[in-house]
Amino acid sequence: MKKRVFSGIQPSGIVHLGNYFGALKNWVALQTEHECLYSIVDLHAITVAQEPGELKKNIRTTAALCLAAGVDPKRSILFLQSDVAEHSELAWILNCHAYFGELRRMTQFKDKGGDQESTTVGLYDYPVLMAADILLYGTRGVPVGDDQRQHLELTRTIARRFNGLYGDVFVVPDAIIPEAGARVMALDDPSKKMSKSASSVSSYIALTDTDDAIRAKFKTAVTDSGREIIYDEAGKPAIANLLTIYSLVTDKSVAALQEQYRGQGYAAFKKDLGAAVIAFVAPIRERFNHWIANANQLEGILKEGAEKARALAGPLLGAVKERLGLGLGKQKLIGKY
């Protein structure tokens, strides 16, 4: 039996190289041997203010980018979180089994300005909705980066607490840790991760960037003092980051790249790096444009994905409600979770 995996991506409308190598590349690889559910987590997106028209556009764009990156709807379930009402219902049930102190200790909440009077309850409660996303499907594996490990540990805690009170219903999921070396930093500040929320678009390479935009971004990317092209995270963090990107898009080792550019200056190195990234991004961008141009087909994939997700979610949620004594009907788990 294939191991079930769940992961989600927020619909910002921007997916950059850091997202690809930190998450989407792993999503694609996991499809070959696992039963994967991948969600555009639009309910998580509204924990901060959104313009409705822009959000709708970003949902479509993010779904198209997932498909363009290699998510295969014949092998994985791709769907919108808000199309499966069971996510919200289970989140409320889990709210009644999560502790205020646990949520208050979440570092991401603090980093995003938590404890301010204007902070929404949704932002505070984000980790519980994430727990519902994962537990709803009997998920056994969750691909996570460093910034989500604390949230996954809370998910595991809530699952064990519920099982201890009402009997085993939830699978306690394990983390799937991506291989080291996929951490891509900002082009304008190598001390920060590449981020779609950066104040400058020059900070990241989006998978939808034009060739000219990519060339310009690498031309202006920050470098370190000196001229040597060597990997030294402490002494030359900017060049180390550019070498990492170069290695990721070409599958050449960092050592081979250092040898290739021995004695050469930064200008030639950055020009070649820009060309390598263009060659990597162009086919993804082409597939993205195909999905944007075929909106009905894209929406059909998401609709079918939601139907498959609901078929998995319904029995488990029913079993949870029965254990709690909710409702008058009787449900039981269907299939082996």
N, C-alpha and C positions, 0 to 999 in steps of 0.2 A: 504493500500500500504506500502510495506517495505521501511524503510529508507535506502538510498544508502550511503555506506561507502567506502572510498578509503584510502589505506595506501601503503607505499612502503618500500622496504628493499634493501640496497646496496649489491652487490655481492662481498663481501670480501672473501668468501669461509670459513669464520669462523662465527659460530653462537654460542654464549656462554649463560650461565645461565642468565646473565643480559638481553640479547636480548629476551630470552624466556619469562621471567617473566615480563619484561618491555613492550613487544610488542606481540610476537607470541601467548602467552597464551590468550591475549585479542583478537587477530585475530580469534582464534578458537572459543572463546565464542561468538563473535559478529555474527558468521555465522548462529546461530540458529534463530535469529529474524531479521536480516538485509540482504540487498542485497549488498554483499561485492565484491569489486575489489581489488586484491592484486597484486602489481607489483614488479618485480625484476628490480630496477631502474638502469640499466646499463649505461644510458646516464649520470646520475649523477656521476657514478663511474669514468668516463673519465675526470672529472674536474681536476683530478690529473693524473700524468703519469701512464700508465698501460702497462704491457707486454701482447700483444694480446693473446698468447696461455694460459697464466695464467688467464687472464680475462675470456676467454671462459670456462675454467675449473671451475672457481669460480662461474660463472653464473649457471652452471649445479649443482654444489654442494649446492648453496644457495637455488635453487628451490627444490632440493631433501630434504633439511632440513625443508623447509616450509611444504612440504607434510608429512614428518616424524613427525613433531610437531602437525599435526592434521588439516591443511588446506585441506578442502575437495573440489575437483574440481567439484563435483556434486552440491555443495551448493554455491561455490564462484568461481569467475573468477580469475585465476592465469595466469599471462602473463609477457612477457618481454617488458619493456618500449620501446626499440628500434624497436620492431616489429609493433608498432602503430605510424605511422608517424605523426598523428594528434597532438601528444604531442609536437613535435618540431615546427610544424606550428603555433599552438596556442601560444607557448612560444614567438615566434617572434612578434606576434600581441600584446601580453601582454607587451613585452619589450617597445612597442611604447606607453604604458599607465602607465608605472612604472617610477618613478623619480630617478634620480641619487642619490639624497640625501637620499632617503629611503633605497636604497641598501647599501650605504656607512655606514649606521647606524647599519647594521646587525652584531650582536656580534660574530656569528660563523665565519663570514668572517675575522674579526679582529683576532680571536683566531687562525685561520689557517694561519696566516702570511700575511694577506691582506695588500695592499698598497705597497708591494715590487714590484720592476720592473719586476721580473720574474713571478709574480702571473698571472694566466690565466684569461681571461675575463669570461670563463666558470665558474670558482670558484666564481667570483664576481656575476655572473648572476644566480647562483644556485637557489636562492629563487623564481625567476620568472618562471623557469622551474618547480619548485615544485608547484607553483600556477597553471600552466597549467595542470599539472598532476591531480590536485584536481578539477578544474573548468570544465575540459573537459567532466566530466561524470554527471554533475548536482549533485555533491556530497553534502550530507546534514550533514554528520558527519565524522570527521577525528580524529583517535586516535593519540594523541600527548603527548610527554613527555615535561619536562621543557625546553629542549634544542631546541624544535621546535615551541614553542608557538609564538615566534616573527615572524617566517616565516608564520605561519598560519594567524596571524593578518595582515601581508602584503597581503596575498591572499584575505582576506576579504576586505581590503582597495581597492585593484585593482578591485575586482568584483563590489563593490559599485560605484567606479568611472566610470567604463565602463557602468554599468546600468544607471547611471545618465546622461551619454552623449548620449546613443543610445537606451535606453529603456531596460526593464528587459529581459535579456538573461541568465545571470549567477545566480545560487543559491548562496547565501552567506552562506558558511558552518560554522557549529559550531564545537568546539573542543569536543572530547570525552576524558575525563581525566581518566586514569586508577586509580583503587583504590590505596590508600596510602599503603605504606609498600613494594612495589615491587622494591625499589631502591637497587640494589646489587652493592657492592663496590669491589674494587680490593683485591685479597688475599694478595698481597705484600705491599699494601698501602691503608688503609681504608679511606683515605681522598679523594681518586679518585674513580670515577665510574669504574666498570669492563668494560674494553675496548678491542676490538679486535686489536686495533692499538698500544697496550702497547708494550714496548720494550722487555718484558720478557713473555714467554708463561706461566710462573708460576703465572701470574697475574690473569688469568681467567680459568674457566672450560668450555671447548668447548663441544658441544653436541656430538662431534665425538671422544672425548678423550677415550682412553682405560681405563679399570679398574685400571691397574697399574699406569697410569699417574694421575688419579684422586686421588688415595691414596697418591702418592708422593706429589702432589700439596697441599693437606690438611696437610700433615705431616710438610711441610716447611712454611705453611701459618703463617704470623706474628700474634703474640698475644700481650697482654698488660701485664704490671707489675702486680704482685699478682697472686693468684690462683683461685679467685672466678669467677664463670661463671654466670655473671649477665648482663642484658641489660642496658648499660649506654653509650649512644652515645658520650657524652662529655668526660667522664672519661675512658671508655674502648671501644673505637670505633672499634677495631679489633674483640673483642669478640661479640660486638653487631652485627657486620656484619655477623659473623659465625652463630650466633643464628638466624638471619634473613634468611640466606640460609637454615639452618636446618628446620626452620618452613615452608618455602616455599615448600621444596621437600617432606615433610612428612604430611603437614596440621596440625601439632601439634602447639599449641599456644606457644609463647615465654615464657609465664609464666609457662606452663607445663614443658617445657624443662629446665628452670631454676631450678624447683623443682626436676626434674629427675637427674640433675647433681650437686645437692647441696652437697658440701663437697668433690667432686671429682676434680681431676686435669685436666689440659688442654690435656694431652696425650690421655686419654681415650675418652674425649669429641671429639677431632679431629678424632680419629680413627672411632668412631661411625658415625660421620658426613660424613666422606669419604664413609663409607658403605651405608649410606642413599642416598647420591648423586649418587653412582654407581647404586643402585636399581632404581633410578628415570631416569637416563640417558640411561641405557641399552636398554630398549624397543624402545626409540627414535632412538638410534644408529642402532638397528636392522632394523627398518623400513627405515632408511636412506640408509643402505647397500642394501636393496631390490631395492630402486629406482635407485641407482647408477648402479646396475647390470642390470636394465631394462631401459636402456637409451632411447630406441625407444619409450617406453610407456611414459616416462617423457617428451620427446620432443613433443609427440603427445598432451599431456595435455597443454603444453605451446602454441602450435600452435592453438589449439581449443580456448584457452583462449584469444589469440590475435584476433581471428576472432570475438569473442563475444564482445571484447572491442571496436574493430573498428566499429561494428554495432551500438554501443551506441555513440561513439565519432563523427562519421561522420555527423549526422544530427545537432548536436549542433555546431560543427565547421562551417558547412554550414550556419547556422543562424547567427553566428558571422560575417562571411564574407559578408553576405547580408546586415546586419546592417551597416557595414563599407563602402559598395559600391564596394567591391572587386569582380572582375569577372563579367560575363554577365548572369550567371545562377541564378535561384531562388531556395532557400532552405527554409524550415521552420522546426521548432522543431517537432520531432515525439515523441509522448508519453508525459507524464506529468513529468517534471523535478521538 
